[in-house]
Amino acid sequence: MSQEIKTYKITARYRKLKRYFYVSKEVRAISLEKALEKFFSEVGSQGLKRLQLEIVKIKEVQPEEMKNLKLRKIALADKPAIWVP
């Protein structure tokens, strides 16, 4: 029983100095919940807290539509391998 990894494009906004700013990321995960956790983790490393972010849009993206070239290459590979030092 193998689960398929999907790619999600998550867009959120946050308010700073009376203005709204948007952040968008493509995330690969097994489920939407895992994708949101990864999104919050990546955005959190830039200094934003979960409570500051308001999720605006979540869309499942096909590999051909992906903007991130590294993720697209992994998604389209027959047997993706990731090297970890």
Stockholm file with secondary structure:
# STOCKHOLM 1.0

chainA/1-85         MSQEIKTYKITARYRKLKRYFYVSKEVRAISLEKALEKFFSEVGSQGLKRLQLEIVKIKEVQPEEMKNLKLRKIALADKPAIWVP
#=GR chainA/1-85 SS CCCCCEEEEEEEEEEETTEEEEEEEEEEESSHHHHHHHHHHHHHTTTCCGGGCEEEEEEEECGGGCSCHHHHHHHHCSSCCCCCC
#=GC SS_cons        CCCCCEEEEEEEEEEETTEEEEEEEEEEESSHHHHHHHHHHHHHTTTCCGGGCEEEEEEEECGGGCSCHHHHHHHHCSSCCCCCC
//
